[in-house]
Amino acid sequence: MQPRKRRQFSREFKEEAVRLTTEGGQSMAQVARDLDLRPNLLRRWKKELAGESRGGASAIDEAEELRQLRKENARLRMEREILKKAVAIFSEFQR
């Protein structure tokens, strides 16, 4: 008995297989049997695709957003300190 060759599946195939379970009304086990897949593979694809739509691919975007927010936060803190000093200077002139 020869070992089974490892099959590779395109992203489109994976998306369509997962779509059959979510929108097609078929059970994951039935779709796996129809496509000659193991159910755990289909579950993994579903989890991976769900992760990408929620943040897998957007993790980079979130990191960039965090970097920008930290930069803006530092700038706002500096502006606040400058304004505090300006208020102190102007309040001395008022006396």
C-alpha positions in Angstrom: 0.0 0.0 0.0 1.5 3.3 -1.1 1.2 6.4 1.1 -1.4 8.9 0.0 0.1 11.9 -1.7 -0.4 15.2 0.0 -2.9 17.2 -1.9 -2.7 20.9 -2.2 -5.9 23.0 -2.4 -6.3 26.5 -3.8 -7.7 29.3 -1.7 -10.8 29.4 -3.9 -11.4 25.7 -3.3 -11.1 26.2 0.5 -13.4 29.2 0.5 -16.0 27.3 -1.6 -15.8 24.2 0.7 -16.4 26.4 3.8 -19.2 28.3 2.0 -21.0 25.0 1.4 -21.0 24.4 5.2 -22.1 27.9 6.1 -24.4 29.0 3.3 -25.2 25.7 1.6 -27.0 24.2 4.5 -24.9 21.0 4.4 -23.3 19.6 7.4 -19.5 19.8 7.7 -19.3 16.0 7.7 -21.4 15.7 4.5 -19.3 18.3 2.6 -16.1 16.6 3.8 -17.4 13.2 2.4 -18.5 14.8 -0.9 -15.2 16.4 -1.4 -13.1 13.5 -0.1 -11.7 15.5 2.7 -11.3 14.8 6.4 -13.7 16.8 8.5 -10.9 18.2 10.7 -9.3 19.7 7.7 -12.5 21.5 6.7 -12.9 22.7 10.3 -9.3 24.1 10.2 -10.0 25.9 6.9 -13.2 27.4 8.4 -11.3 28.7 11.4 -8.4 30.1 9.3 -10.8 31.9 7.0 -12.8 33.3 9.9 -9.6 34.5 11.5 -8.5 36.2 8.3 -11.9 38.0 8.0 -11.7 39.1 11.6 -8.0 40.0 11.9 -5.6 37.6 10.5 -4.7 39.8 7.5 -5.7 42.9 9.4 -3.2 42.2 12.2 -0.7 44.2 10.2 -3.3 47.0 9.9 -3.8 46.9 13.6 -0.1 47.1 14.3 0.2 50.1 12.0 -2.8 51.7 13.6 -1.3 51.1 17.1 2.0 52.7 15.9 0.2 55.7 14.6 -1.9 56.1 17.8 1.2 55.9 20.0 2.8 58.6 17.8 -0.3 60.8 18.0 -0.5 60.2 21.8 3.1 61.4 22.2 2.5 64.5 20.1 -0.7 65.3 22.2 1.2 64.9 25.5 3.9 67.3 24.2 1.3 69.8 23.1 -0.4 69.6 26.5 2.9 70.2 28.3 3.6 73.3 26.1 0.1 74.6 26.8 0.6 74.1 30.6 3.8 76.2 30.4 2.1 78.9 28.3 -0.7 79.1 30.8 1.8 79.5 33.6 3.7 82.2 31.8 0.5 84.2 30.9 -0.8 83.9 34.4 2.4 85.5 35.7 1.9 88.5 33.4 -1.7 88.9 34.6 -0.5 89.6 38.2 
